[in-house]
């Protein structure tokens, strides 16, 4: 594994989420996909959550905040129409 800084890992993860709509990965999948150590993966995901780019989902995966927000709005509009 090549040495990587946290900001580099954040940039790589962000780019993958931006070019892959609907991407949802678990912590373990993120480590494997981007070849990250436990510590680096955790630090990068935490930064992306704090920056409000990612949100941890109930199923243990991480998703883009804006994609989940769109689904929530759809559900709320359906419920209001009932």
C-alpha positions as CSV (number, residue, x, y, z in Angstrom):
1,X,0.0,0.0,0.0
2,X,1.3,3.4,-1.0
3,X,1.5,6.2,1.7
4,X,-1.4,8.5,1.4
5,X,-2.5,11.5,3.3
6,X,-6.0,12.0,4.7
7,X,-6.8,14.8,2.2
8,X,-5.8,12.6,-0.7
9,X,-8.1,9.8,0.6
10,X,-10.9,12.3,1.0
11,X,-10.4,13.5,-2.6
12,X,-10.4,10.0,-4.0
13,X,-13.5,8.9,-2.1
14,X,-15.3,12.2,-3.0
15,X,-14.5,11.8,-6.7
16,X,-15.8,8.2,-6.7
17,X,-19.1,9.2,-5.1
18,X,-19.4,12.1,-7.6
19,X,-18.9,9.9,-10.6
20,X,-21.0,6.9,-9.3
21,X,-24.6,8.0,-8.5
22,X,-26.2,5.9,-5.8
23,X,-22.9,4.6,-4.5
24,X,-23.2,3.1,-1.0
25,X,-20.3,1.3,0.6
26,X,-19.7,-0.1,4.1
27,X,-16.5,0.7,6.0
28,X,-14.9,-2.6,5.0
29,X,-15.9,-2.1,1.3
30,X,-14.4,1.4,1.4
31,X,-11.1,0.1,2.7
32,X,-11.0,-2.6,0.0
33,X,-12.2,-0.3,-2.8
34,X,-9.7,2.5,-2.1
35,X,-6.9,0.3,-0.5
36,X,-6.9,2.2,2.7
37,X,-5.8,1.3,6.2
38,X,-8.3,1.2,9.0
39,X,-7.1,4.5,10.4
40,X,-6.9,6.3,7.1
41,X,-10.3,5.1,6.0
42,X,-11.9,6.1,9.3
43,X,-10.3,9.5,9.2
44,X,-11.4,10.2,5.6
45,X,-15.0,9.0,6.2
46,X,-15.2,11.2,9.3
47,X,-14.0,14.2,7.4
48,X,-16.6,13.6,4.7
49,X,-19.4,13.2,7.2
50,X,-18.3,16.4,9.1
51,X,-18.2,18.3,5.8
52,X,-21.8,17.1,5.2
53,X,-20.8,15.3,1.9
54,X,-21.5,11.8,3.3
55,X,-24.0,10.4,5.8
56,X,-24.0,7.0,7.5
57,X,-27.1,5.1,6.5
58,X,-29.0,2.8,8.9
59,X,-27.7,-0.3,7.1
60,X,-24.1,0.5,7.9
61,X,-23.2,2.0,4.5
62,X,-22.1,5.6,3.6
63,X,-24.1,7.5,1.0
64,X,-24.0,11.0,-0.4
65,X,-26.0,13.4,1.8
66,X,-27.8,15.0,-1.2
67,X,-28.9,11.6,-2.6
68,X,-30.5,10.6,0.7
69,X,-32.0,14.1,1.1
70,X,-33.8,13.7,-2.3
71,X,-35.3,10.4,-1.2
72,X,-36.5,11.8,2.1
73,X,-38.2,14.7,0.2
74,X,-39.9,12.2,-2.0
75,X,-41.2,10.2,0.9
76,X,-42.4,13.3,2.7
77,X,-44.3,14.5,-0.4
78,X,-46.0,11.2,-0.7
79,X,-47.0,11.2,3.0
80,X,-48.3,14.8,2.7
81,X,-50.4,13.7,-0.3
82,X,-52.1,11.0,1.8
